[in-house]
Amino acid sequence: MTSTKTLQGKVAFVQGGSRGIGASIVKRLAREGAKVAFTYVSSAKRADALVNEVIADSGEAFAIRADSADAAAVQQAIRTAVAHFGGLDILVNNAGVLAWGSTEELTLEQLDHTLAINVRSVFVASQEASRHMTDGGRIINIGSTNAQRIPVAGGAVYAMSKSALVGLAKGMARDLGPRGITVNNVQPGPVDTEMNPADGEGAEYLKGLMALGRYGRAEEVSSFVAYLAGTEAGFITGASLTIDGGFSA
C-alpha cells in the first residue's frame, strides 16, 4: 500500500524543539514520516519525554542538547544529527527568546543574547545545514508577526530580531535557489503555549487585537510548517508567511 505520509524518508532537524511550538513541529514532522532530530537546552527529562511520545506514535526522534547561543554547539548538533540519521532534508529554526522592556531599560547583554539566539543561530544553523542538505531541501524559520506589528511598548529589540529573519529568508532564498532549496519565514501571532498562555496576563487584550478573537494553537503552526516542508510547497521561497488570526490585519 502506498504511504500517504508527506515526508516519508526525509530527515528533519528542529532547532529548539523540546516544548511549545517546537515540540508540536517535532511531532507533526514525525507523524508525516520524517526522522526528526531536535535540540534542547535545559530539561533532558522533557526532551526524553518528547522522544518517547514520538516513538509511541510509531515515529523516530533524537534529542541533542545544544545551546542556540553557542554557534559551535549548533554546528555540532547538526553534524551529529546527520551522522545519526544519514542525511538532512529539512531544517526548522524555532529557538527563540523574548527580551521585553523599554528602550531606556534594556541592557546590551539582553540585546546581544537576543540577537545571538533569534538571528545568529538561524544563520549558523542554516549555513551548516545547507552544507549537508540534499538539493530540493527546506529551511523554515519561525519568526513572529511582531516583525510587522508591535501594538504595545517594550518590544523593540524582539521585533528587530524577528524582522531580521524577513531579510535573511529573502537573501538565502537567492543563494540556495539554484539547488532547489527553499527558505521561508513563518510568522505566528499569539499562540497558546506554556510561555504565552491564552489565559495569561494581557491575553484578553491581545485577543481583542485579532480578527478571530482567540489565540492560535501550536498544532495550527506545525501543520503550516509541515506543508512548507513538503513537495507541494516547492514553489514558495523567500516568503514571510503570517499565521496570526488577523493580528496584523
C-alpha angles and dihedrals in degrees: 000000000000114000116242092200107120096210101039111153095013127124119218133190120201116194106211100012110148101093146012117002091353094057090048090053092050091052095045095048090048091048088055089056104264123135103234131205117185138180130231131179110196121017117051088177092059092045093050090049090055092049090051091048091053092047091049087056090054094258136121124241137164126194123212124186109227133147108228089211088065109076094195091051091052092050092048092047090057091048089050091051092049091050092047098049100025100243147003132247107157133039122188116188104203104145112116145150132207118223106183124183145098122294089246094055109037113103128225088244090059090047093050093046092050093050092044093058105026097042116008095047090052091055093043094049093045092049093049094042092051089058090060102029123110119240109271092037128149133236115188123181123198105222128159140253084237086080084074103029137024107177096180137043122266103050103095098112094041092048091048091053093050093044088057089064090061092063093038092056092050094049096043091048088061093045096048100031094094087063093050091247112145123211120198139167120221113202114198123191123212107333125187104250138135090266094047110022120192089234096045132114111300093009095120091053091052092048088056090059094056125085090222094046096224143084119261124246122240088235090060090057095044092051088055091050091049090053092051089049092055134082095257090067095055094118095053115092139140089025132136105210119194123214103176112125090253096307090139096036 
